[in-house]
Amino acid sequence: MATMSKTHHRSKATPRSQRLVLLCIVAVAFLFLFTSVISTGGLALPYRTTLIGYFVRSSRSKRQHSLSDKYLYWGNRIDCPGKNCETCAGLGHQESSLRCALEEAMFLNRTFVMPSRMCINPIHNKKGILNRSDNETTEESWEVSSCAMESLYDIDLISEKIPVILDDSETWHIVLSTSMKLKERGSAHVYGANRNELNNSSHFTNLLLINRTASPLAWFVECKDRGNRSDVMLPYSFLPNMAASRLRDAAEKIKAQLGVYDAIHVRRGDKLKTRKDRFRVERTQFPHLDRDTRPEFIIGRIQKQIPPGRTLFIGSNERTPGFFSPLAIRYKVAYSSNFSEILDPIIENNYQLFMVERLIMMGAKTFFKTFREYETDLTLTDDPKKNKNWEIPVYTMDKGKEAAS
């Protein structure tokens, strides 16, 4: 009986010991998998433990980056290096550049190292109609020259399409340190090579980090095939839809209050710039814009698509008080300033305000842009968005259009 009892006791221990052995095998296999993944990228053993340790202790609630990730770096600021390092372009131009860089990261199957801050052009940072009284004009600006990229965009949401890290993150510092230790096998500075050359070269594809020196003009110049719409990997609407969650939430609350509505985006301000030619005659790049974006001409342009009595949301950089008041005779006019209880707690600069307004305008039943970007766009003017010629401004109705109306 004693022998049977002893045998029975051993049989109980056997499954437990088997599970322990199996657990050890799994742990060793898991560690081997991690190290082998890194080794395929050409990383030497002394530096694997640094990356392994970092990824293992990273919070699981954040977006995840694997040990096989490779990285693409274009600079610590959008359009810099280049002529825009001393100043910066408006949000639209910077988004074109950022979209170009993201496209290349997607094409090369690399994680993009995004600048952690965006430069704010003071020309585009006036408080305008959001914070002024009805009978008083103001040139007051937000006292900021840059803002955190995460205050504009949802980095996790972008990473669902293209993996992204910020250049002030611990991930970036670990990767940068590792690439420096690996010397020529860790990173390479690239200038003048296009994305196809980078993708087809085994030297570049095996590097942990491609340090990309972009165009000295602006990042978006690198996307030379942008004119061919079929070659554009990211549509214009990508970054607007990637707005930070609190900006998206604000836009949804305003849209809910508006109900069914239409919208117009009226670009004036900087676009109305004029200069005198050698005969002292004033000229502008958009000869009809000042005329076409005045209330009486706006009504004539939109009346067929937007019937009277409808709610019309207006987004504009026009800062003259009461400028759009004549539209209220025909429409229920709404501005950002009508929703200060929603916007005041979250808006810190004009870029954030425009991103909210843009989301609102994108949700309109009928939306008129200022300039045409696509053939199907409804626009307030027929002037091309890009015009190198300086022409004499036109303030009267064209005879053909007057007869048609």
Contacts in CASP RR format, 6 or more apart in sequence:
PFRMAT RR
TARGET T0000
AUTHOR 0000-0000-0000
METHOD contacts of the structure
MODEL  1
MATMSKTHHRSKATPRSQRLVLLCIVAVAFLFLFTSVISTGGLALPYRTT
LIGYFVRSSRSKRQHSLSDKYLYWGNRIDCPGKNCETCAGLGHQESSLRC
ALEEAMFLNRTFVMPSRMCINPIHNKKGILNRSDNETTEESWEVSSCAME
SLYDIDLISEKIPVILDDSETWHIVLSTSMKLKERGSAHVYGANRNELNN
SSHFTNLLLINRTASPLAWFVECKDRGNRSDVMLPYSFLPNMAASRLRDA
AEKIKAQLGVYDAIHVRRGDKLKTRKDRFRVERTQFPHLDRDTRPEFIIG
RIQKQIPPGRTLFIGSNERTPGFFSPLAIRYKVAYSSNFSEILDPIIENN
YQLFMVERLIMMGAKTFFKTFREYETDLTLTDDPKKNKNWEIPVYTMDKG
KEAAS
34 48 0 8 1.000
34 52 0 8 1.000
34 67 0 8 1.000
35 45 0 8 1.000
35 48 0 8 1.000
35 52 0 8 1.000
37 66 0 8 1.000
37 67 0 8 1.000
37 68 0 8 1.000
38 48 0 8 1.000
38 51 0 8 1.000
38 52 0 8 1.000
38 67 0 8 1.000
38 68 0 8 1.000
39 45 0 8 1.000
39 48 0 8 1.000
40 68 0 8 1.000
41 68 0 8 1.000
41 70 0 8 1.000
41 206 0 8 1.000
41 208 0 8 1.000
42 182 0 8 1.000
42 185 0 8 1.000
42 206 0 8 1.000
42 208 0 8 1.000
43 51 0 8 1.000
43 178 0 8 1.000
43 182 0 8 1.000
43 185 0 8 1.000
43 186 0 8 1.000
43 208 0 8 1.000
44 182 0 8 1.000
44 185 0 8 1.000
46 181 0 8 1.000
47 178 0 8 1.000
47 181 0 8 1.000
47 182 0 8 1.000
50 174 0 8 1.000
50 177 0 8 1.000
50 178 0 8 1.000
51 67 0 8 1.000
51 174 0 8 1.000
51 175 0 8 1.000
51 178 0 8 1.000
52 67 0 8 1.000
54 170 0 8 1.000
54 171 0 8 1.000
54 174 0 8 1.000
55 65 0 8 1.000
55 66 0 8 1.000
55 67 0 8 1.000
58 64 0 8 1.000
58 171 0 8 1.000
62 156 0 8 1.000
63 155 0 8 1.000
63 156 0 8 1.000
63 159 0 8 1.000
63 163 0 8 1.000
63 164 0 8 1.000
65 111 0 8 1.000
65 163 0 8 1.000
65 165 0 8 1.000
65 171 0 8 1.000
69 110 0 8 1.000
69 111 0 8 1.000
69 163 0 8 1.000
70 108 0 8 1.000
70 109 0 8 1.000
70 110 0 8 1.000
70 111 0 8 1.000
70 205 0 8 1.000
70 207 0 8 1.000
70 208 0 8 1.000
70 209 0 8 1.000
70 210 0 8 1.000
71 110 0 8 1.000
71 111 0 8 1.000
71 112 0 8 1.000
71 113 0 8 1.000
71 165 0 8 1.000
71 175 0 8 1.000
71 208 0 8 1.000
71 209 0 8 1.000
71 210 0 8 1.000
72 101 0 8 1.000
72 104 0 8 1.000
72 105 0 8 1.000
72 108 0 8 1.000
72 110 0 8 1.000
72 111 0 8 1.000
72 112 0 8 1.000
72 113 0 8 1.000
72 209 0 8 1.000
72 210 0 8 1.000
72 212 0 8 1.000
73 113 0 8 1.000
73 167 0 8 1.000
73 209 0 8 1.000
73 210 0 8 1.000
73 211 0 8 1.000
73 212 0 8 1.000
74 101 0 8 1.000
74 112 0 8 1.000
74 113 0 8 1.000
74 212 0 8 1.000
74 214 0 8 1.000
74 219 0 8 1.000
75 81 0 8 1.000
75 113 0 8 1.000
75 115 0 8 1.000
75 167 0 8 1.000
75 212 0 8 1.000
75 214 0 8 1.000
76 115 0 8 1.000
76 167 0 8 1.000
77 85 0 8 1.000
77 88 0 8 1.000
77 115 0 8 1.000
77 117 0 8 1.000
77 119 0 8 1.000
78 84 0 8 1.000
78 88 0 8 1.000
78 94 0 8 1.000
78 97 0 8 1.000
78 98 0 8 1.000
78 115 0 8 1.000
78 118 0 8 1.000
78 119 0 8 1.000
78 219 0 8 1.000
79 85 0 8 1.000
79 88 0 8 1.000
79 89 0 8 1.000
79 93 0 8 1.000
79 94 0 8 1.000
79 97 0 8 1.000
79 214 0 8 1.000
79 218 0 8 1.000
79 219 0 8 1.000
81 213 0 8 1.000
81 214 0 8 1.000
81 216 0 8 1.000
82 214 0 8 1.000
82 215 0 8 1.000
82 216 0 8 1.000
82 217 0 8 1.000
82 218 0 8 1.000
83 216 0 8 1.000
83 217 0 8 1.000
83 218 0 8 1.000
84 218 0 8 1.000
87 119 0 8 1.000
87 121 0 8 1.000
88 94 0 8 1.000
88 119 0 8 1.000
88 120 0 8 1.000
88 121 0 8 1.000
89 97 0 8 1.000
89 121 0 8 1.000
89 218 0 8 1.000
90 121 0 8 1.000
90 123 0 8 1.000
90 124 0 8 1.000
91 124 0 8 1.000
91 351 0 8 1.000
91 354 0 8 1.000
91 355 0 8 1.000
93 218 0 8 1.000
93 220 0 8 1.000
94 118 0 8 1.000
94 119 0 8 1.000
95 239 0 8 1.000
96 219 0 8 1.000
96 220 0 8 1.000
97 218 0 8 1.000
97 219 0 8 1.000
97 220 0 8 1.000
98 114 0 8 1.000
98 219 0 8 1.000
98 239 0 8 1.000
99 220 0 8 1.000
99 223 0 8 1.000
99 234 0 8 1.000
99 236 0 8 1.000
99 238 0 8 1.000
99 239 0 8 1.000
100 219 0 8 1.000
100 220 0 8 1.000
100 222 0 8 1.000
100 223 0 8 1.000
100 226 0 8 1.000
101 112 0 8 1.000
101 212 0 8 1.000
101 214 0 8 1.000
101 219 0 8 1.000
101 222 0 8 1.000
102 112 0 8 1.000
102 158 0 8 1.000
102 162 0 8 1.000
102 164 0 8 1.000
102 234 0 8 1.000
102 238 0 8 1.000
103 223 0 8 1.000
103 232 0 8 1.000
103 233 0 8 1.000
103 234 0 8 1.000
104 195 0 8 1.000
104 212 0 8 1.000
104 222 0 8 1.000
105 111 0 8 1.000
105 112 0 8 1.000
105 162 0 8 1.000
105 163 0 8 1.000
105 164 0 8 1.000
106 161 0 8 1.000
106 162 0 8 1.000
106 233 0 8 1.000
106 234 0 8 1.000
107 195 0 8 1.000
107 199 0 8 1.000
107 233 0 8 1.000
108 195 0 8 1.000
108 198 0 8 1.000
108 199 0 8 1.000
108 205 0 8 1.000
108 210 0 8 1.000
110 163 0 8 1.000
110 210 0 8 1.000
111 163 0 8 1.000
111 164 0 8 1.000
111 165 0 8 1.000
112 162 0 8 1.000
112 163 0 8 1.000
112 164 0 8 1.000
112 165 0 8 1.000
113 164 0 8 1.000
113 165 0 8 1.000
113 166 0 8 1.000
113 167 0 8 1.000
113 172 0 8 1.000
114 149 0 8 1.000
114 155 0 8 1.000
114 164 0 8 1.000
114 165 0 8 1.000
114 166 0 8 1.000
114 167 0 8 1.000
115 149 0 8 1.000
115 166 0 8 1.000
115 167 0 8 1.000
116 148 0 8 1.000
116 149 0 8 1.000
116 150 0 8 1.000
116 166 0 8 1.000
116 167 0 8 1.000
116 168 0 8 1.000
116 169 0 8 1.000
117 146 0 8 1.000
117 147 0 8 1.000
117 148 0 8 1.000
117 149 0 8 1.000
118 146 0 8 1.000
118 147 0 8 1.000
118 148 0 8 1.000
118 149 0 8 1.000
118 152 0 8 1.000
118 351 0 8 1.000
119 145 0 8 1.000
119 146 0 8 1.000
120 142 0 8 1.000
120 144 0 8 1.000
120 145 0 8 1.000
120 146 0 8 1.000
120 147 0 8 1.000
120 349 0 8 1.000
120 350 0 8 1.000
120 351 0 8 1.000
122 141 0 8 1.000
122 145 0 8 1.000
123 270 0 8 1.000
124 270 0 8 1.000
124 317 0 8 1.000
124 350 0 8 1.000
124 351 0 8 1.000
125 141 0 8 1.000
125 142 0 8 1.000
125 144 0 8 1.000
125 349 0 8 1.000
125 350 0 8 1.000
125 351 0 8 1.000
126 139 0 8 1.000
126 140 0 8 1.000
126 141 0 8 1.000
126 317 0 8 1.000
126 319 0 8 1.000
126 350 0 8 1.000
127 138 0 8 1.000
127 140 0 8 1.000
127 141 0 8 1.000
127 142 0 8 1.000
127 350 0 8 1.000
128 138 0 8 1.000
128 140 0 8 1.000
128 317 0 8 1.000
128 319 0 8 1.000
129 316 0 8 1.000
129 318 0 8 1.000
129 319 0 8 1.000
129 321 0 8 1.000
129 335 0 8 1.000
129 336 0 8 1.000
129 337 0 8 1.000
130 336 0 8 1.000
130 337 0 8 1.000
130 340 0 8 1.000
130 343 0 8 1.000
130 347 0 8 1.000
130 353 0 8 1.000
131 138 0 8 1.000
131 140 0 8 1.000
131 337 0 8 1.000
132 138 0 8 1.000
132 140 0 8 1.000
132 319 0 8 1.000
132 321 0 8 1.000
132 337 0 8 1.000
133 321 0 8 1.000
134 321 0 8 1.000
134 322 0 8 1.000
135 321 0 8 1.000
136 321 0 8 1.000
137 319 0 8 1.000
137 320 0 8 1.000
137 321 0 8 1.000
138 319 0 8 1.000
139 319 0 8 1.000
142 348 0 8 1.000
142 349 0 8 1.000
142 350 0 8 1.000
144 348 0 8 1.000
144 349 0 8 1.000
147 348 0 8 1.000
147 349 0 8 1.000
147 351 0 8 1.000
147 352 0 8 1.000
149 155 0 8 1.000
149 166 0 8 1.000
150 166 0 8 1.000
150 244 0 8 1.000
151 244 0 8 1.000
151 348 0 8 1.000
151 352 0 8 1.000
152 243 0 8 1.000
152 244 0 8 1.000
152 247 0 8 1.000
152 351 0 8 1.000
152 352 0 8 1.000
152 355 0 8 1.000
153 239 0 8 1.000
153 242 0 8 1.000
153 243 0 8 1.000
153 244 0 8 1.000
154 242 0 8 1.000
154 243 0 8 1.000
154 244 0 8 1.000
154 245 0 8 1.000
154 248 0 8 1.000
155 164 0 8 1.000
155 166 0 8 1.000
157 242 0 8 1.000
158 164 0 8 1.000
158 242 0 8 1.000
161 234 0 8 1.000
161 238 0 8 1.000
165 171 0 8 1.000
165 172 0 8 1.000
166 172 0 8 1.000
175 208 0 8 1.000
175 209 0 8 1.000
176 209 0 8 1.000
178 186 0 8 1.000
178 208 0 8 1.000
179 186 0 8 1.000
179 187 0 8 1.000
179 208 0 8 1.000
179 209 0 8 1.000
180 186 0 8 1.000
180 187 0 8 1.000
182 208 0 8 1.000
185 206 0 8 1.000
185 207 0 8 1.000
185 208 0 8 1.000
186 207 0 8 1.000
186 208 0 8 1.000
186 209 0 8 1.000
187 207 0 8 1.000
187 208 0 8 1.000
187 209 0 8 1.000
187 210 0 8 1.000
187 211 0 8 1.000
188 203 0 8 1.000
188 204 0 8 1.000
188 207 0 8 1.000
188 209 0 8 1.000
188 210 0 8 1.000
188 211 0 8 1.000
189 211 0 8 1.000
189 213 0 8 1.000
190 198 0 8 1.000
190 204 0 8 1.000
190 210 0 8 1.000
190 211 0 8 1.000
190 212 0 8 1.000
190 213 0 8 1.000
191 213 0 8 1.000
192 213 0 8 1.000
193 204 0 8 1.000
194 222 0 8 1.000
195 222 0 8 1.000
197 204 0 8 1.000
198 204 0 8 1.000
198 205 0 8 1.000
198 210 0 8 1.000
199 205 0 8 1.000
204 210 0 8 1.000
214 221 0 8 1.000
214 222 0 8 1.000
215 221 0 8 1.000
215 222 0 8 1.000
220 226 0 8 1.000
223 232 0 8 1.000
225 231 0 8 1.000
225 232 0 8 1.000
226 232 0 8 1.000
236 373 0 8 1.000
237 362 0 8 1.000
240 355 0 8 1.000
240 358 0 8 1.000
240 359 0 8 1.000
240 362 0 8 1.000
241 359 0 8 1.000
243 251 0 8 1.000
243 355 0 8 1.000
243 356 0 8 1.000
243 359 0 8 1.000
244 355 0 8 1.000
246 346 0 8 1.000
247 346 0 8 1.000
247 352 0 8 1.000
247 355 0 8 1.000
247 356 0 8 1.000
247 359 0 8 1.000
248 359 0 8 1.000
250 342 0 8 1.000
250 343 0 8 1.000
250 346 0 8 1.000
250 356 0 8 1.000
251 356 0 8 1.000
251 359 0 8 1.000
251 360 0 8 1.000
253 339 0 8 1.000
253 342 0 8 1.000
254 339 0 8 1.000
254 342 0 8 1.000
254 356 0 8 1.000
254 360 0 8 1.000
255 261 0 8 1.000
255 359 0 8 1.000
255 360 0 8 1.000
255 363 0 8 1.000
257 339 0 8 1.000
258 311 0 8 1.000
258 313 0 8 1.000
258 334 0 8 1.000
258 360 0 8 1.000
259 311 0 8 1.000
260 310 0 8 1.000
260 311 0 8 1.000
260 365 0 8 1.000
261 310 0 8 1.000
261 311 0 8 1.000
261 312 0 8 1.000
261 313 0 8 1.000
261 334 0 8 1.000
261 364 0 8 1.000
261 365 0 8 1.000
262 302 0 8 1.000
262 305 0 8 1.000
262 306 0 8 1.000
262 310 0 8 1.000
262 311 0 8 1.000
262 312 0 8 1.000
262 313 0 8 1.000
262 364 0 8 1.000
262 365 0 8 1.000
262 366 0 8 1.000
262 367 0 8 1.000
263 312 0 8 1.000
263 313 0 8 1.000
263 314 0 8 1.000
263 315 0 8 1.000
263 360 0 8 1.000
263 361 0 8 1.000
263 363 0 8 1.000
263 364 0 8 1.000
263 366 0 8 1.000
263 367 0 8 1.000
263 368 0 8 1.000
264 298 0 8 1.000
264 302 0 8 1.000
264 312 0 8 1.000
264 313 0 8 1.000
264 314 0 8 1.000
264 315 0 8 1.000
264 361 0 8 1.000
264 367 0 8 1.000
264 368 0 8 1.000
264 380 0 8 1.000
265 315 0 8 1.000
265 316 0 8 1.000
265 357 0 8 1.000
265 358 0 8 1.000
265 361 0 8 1.000
265 367 0 8 1.000
265 368 0 8 1.000
265 369 0 8 1.000
265 370 0 8 1.000
266 293 0 8 1.000
266 298 0 8 1.000
266 314 0 8 1.000
266 315 0 8 1.000
266 316 0 8 1.000
266 317 0 8 1.000
266 318 0 8 1.000
266 324 0 8 1.000
266 370 0 8 1.000
266 380 0 8 1.000
267 289 0 8 1.000
267 293 0 8 1.000
267 316 0 8 1.000
267 317 0 8 1.000
267 370 0 8 1.000
267 371 0 8 1.000
268 289 0 8 1.000
268 290 0 8 1.000
268 293 0 8 1.000
268 316 0 8 1.000
268 317 0 8 1.000
268 318 0 8 1.000
269 317 0 8 1.000
269 318 0 8 1.000
269 319 0 8 1.000
270 317 0 8 1.000
271 285 0 8 1.000
271 286 0 8 1.000
271 289 0 8 1.000
271 370 0 8 1.000
272 284 0 8 1.000
272 286 0 8 1.000
272 289 0 8 1.000
272 290 0 8 1.000
273 284 0 8 1.000
273 285 0 8 1.000
274 282 0 8 1.000
274 283 0 8 1.000
274 284 0 8 1.000
274 393 0 8 1.000
275 282 0 8 1.000
275 283 0 8 1.000
275 284 0 8 1.000
275 390 0 8 1.000
276 282 0 8 1.000
276 283 0 8 1.000
277 283 0 8 1.000
277 390 0 8 1.000
281 392 0 8 1.000
282 392 0 8 1.000
282 393 0 8 1.000
283 390 0 8 1.000
283 391 0 8 1.000
283 392 0 8 1.000
283 393 0 8 1.000
284 290 0 8 1.000
284 390 0 8 1.000
284 391 0 8 1.000
284 392 0 8 1.000
284 393 0 8 1.000
285 387 0 8 1.000
285 388 0 8 1.000
285 389 0 8 1.000
285 390 0 8 1.000
285 391 0 8 1.000
286 381 0 8 1.000
286 383 0 8 1.000
286 387 0 8 1.000
287 383 0 8 1.000
287 391 0 8 1.000
287 392 0 8 1.000
287 393 0 8 1.000
287 394 0 8 1.000
288 381 0 8 1.000
288 382 0 8 1.000
288 383 0 8 1.000
288 393 0 8 1.000
288 394 0 8 1.000
289 370 0 8 1.000
289 381 0 8 1.000
289 383 0 8 1.000
290 393 0 8 1.000
290 395 0 8 1.000
291 297 0 8 1.000
291 393 0 8 1.000
291 394 0 8 1.000
291 395 0 8 1.000
291 396 0 8 1.000
291 397 0 8 1.000
292 298 0 8 1.000
292 301 0 8 1.000
292 380 0 8 1.000
292 381 0 8 1.000
292 382 0 8 1.000
292 383 0 8 1.000
293 318 0 8 1.000
293 370 0 8 1.000
293 380 0 8 1.000
293 381 0 8 1.000
295 323 0 8 1.000
295 324 0 8 1.000
295 325 0 8 1.000
295 326 0 8 1.000
295 327 0 8 1.000
296 326 0 8 1.000
297 380 0 8 1.000
297 397 0 8 1.000
298 327 0 8 1.000
298 380 0 8 1.000
299 326 0 8 1.000
299 327 0 8 1.000
299 330 0 8 1.000
300 405 0 8 1.000
301 368 0 8 1.000
301 380 0 8 1.000
302 366 0 8 1.000
302 368 0 8 1.000
302 378 0 8 1.000
302 380 0 8 1.000
303 330 0 8 1.000
305 366 0 8 1.000
305 368 0 8 1.000
305 378 0 8 1.000
306 312 0 8 1.000
306 331 0 8 1.000
306 366 0 8 1.000
306 368 0 8 1.000
308 330 0 8 1.000
308 331 0 8 1.000
309 330 0 8 1.000
309 331 0 8 1.000
309 332 0 8 1.000
310 331 0 8 1.000
310 332 0 8 1.000
311 331 0 8 1.000
311 332 0 8 1.000
311 334 0 8 1.000
312 327 0 8 1.000
312 331 0 8 1.000
312 332 0 8 1.000
312 333 0 8 1.000
312 334 0 8 1.000
313 334 0 8 1.000
313 335 0 8 1.000
313 360 0 8 1.000
313 361 0 8 1.000
313 364 0 8 1.000
314 324 0 8 1.000
314 327 0 8 1.000
314 333 0 8 1.000
314 334 0 8 1.000
314 335 0 8 1.000
315 335 0 8 1.000
315 336 0 8 1.000
315 357 0 8 1.000
315 361 0 8 1.000
316 324 0 8 1.000
318 324 0 8 1.000
324 333 0 8 1.000
325 333 0 8 1.000
327 333 0 8 1.000
336 343 0 8 1.000
336 353 0 8 1.000
336 356 0 8 1.000
336 357 0 8 1.000
343 353 0 8 1.000
343 356 0 8 1.000
346 352 0 8 1.000
347 353 0 8 1.000
347 356 0 8 1.000
361 367 0 8 1.000
366 378 0 8 1.000
367 378 0 8 1.000
368 378 0 8 1.000
368 379 0 8 1.000
368 380 0 8 1.000
369 377 0 8 1.000
369 378 0 8 1.000
369 379 0 8 1.000
369 380 0 8 1.000
370 379 0 8 1.000
370 380 0 8 1.000
370 381 0 8 1.000
371 379 0 8 1.000
371 381 0 8 1.000
371 383 0 8 1.000
371 384 0 8 1.000
371 385 0 8 1.000
372 379 0 8 1.000
372 382 0 8 1.000
372 384 0 8 1.000
372 385 0 8 1.000
373 385 0 8 1.000
397 405 0 8 1.000
END
